[in-house]
Amino acid sequence: MLDSVKRDGVLAAYRKVQAKLAEPKALGYASAGTVVAVGAGLTDCYHVGQRFAVQPDIWCDGRSLPYGYALDGAFQQYGLLG
């Protein structure tokens, strides 16, 4: 799923990623957006134009992948999720 990011909380994201500033990651931990593209494996769950919110702590395969820390965050025009 490809999303267009709309907003984010700044202070908490800043505090979480200070130790990772040397890495090329987009910051930002929470956002809301609009789906602009959907991959073949996600068409049953999402559709273009759908609004959504991103929970900062994303779980994948039984492990935590914090948005804006382990994954690129919300301070980017488009984000790839899923």
N, C-alpha and C positions, 0 to 999 in steps of 0.2 A: 504494500500500500504506500503511496506517495502522498504526503500531506502538505498543505500550505499553512504555515504556522502563524497564529494571530497574536498571542500574548504570553507573558511569562513572569514569574516572580524572580527578582534579581538577587536579593541579598542572600537567601539560602543557597542558591546555585553558586554564587561567588565564594561563599565560605567552604562549600564542599570541594570545589575544584582548585583551590589555591595551590595545592601540592602537585597538581597535574598541569600547570600552566605551560610547561615546556613542551607538552604534547600538542599536536595539531588537532584539537577537538573543539567543536562548537559548544559553547556553554549554554546553560539554561535548563531548568529541571521540570517545569510544568507548563503546559500549553494547551490551547484549544485550536482547532483548525478545521479545514474542509478537505475531504478526500478529492484529489485531482487525478489519480490513476490507481488501478487495482490490478495486482498480479493474478495469474490464472488460478492459483491455489486458494485465493481469498474471495472469489466472486460470490460465494454463498453468504459471506459475512458482511461485506462492504460494497458500497456503490459510489460512483463519482457524484459529488455534490453533498454527500453525507457529512454532517457536522460531528465532531468528537472531541473528547478531552483526553490528554495523556496523563496517566498516573506516573509520578516521578520514578517509582521503583518498579521496573518492568521485570517480570519473571519469565524465563525461557529455559526449557530443559532442566527445571529444578534449581536454577540458580538466579540470583539477583543481578540485574544489569541496570544500574541506575542511569536514567536519562540525564545527559549532560555530564556524566562521569565515566561510565563504562561505554556508553553509546554517545554519539554526537547529540547535542542538546537542541534547544529551541531557538537559539540565536542564529538561525539560518533561514533562508527563504523557503526551502523545501527540506523535508525530512523523510527518510526511508524507514518505515516500520513494518515489522512482520516478516 
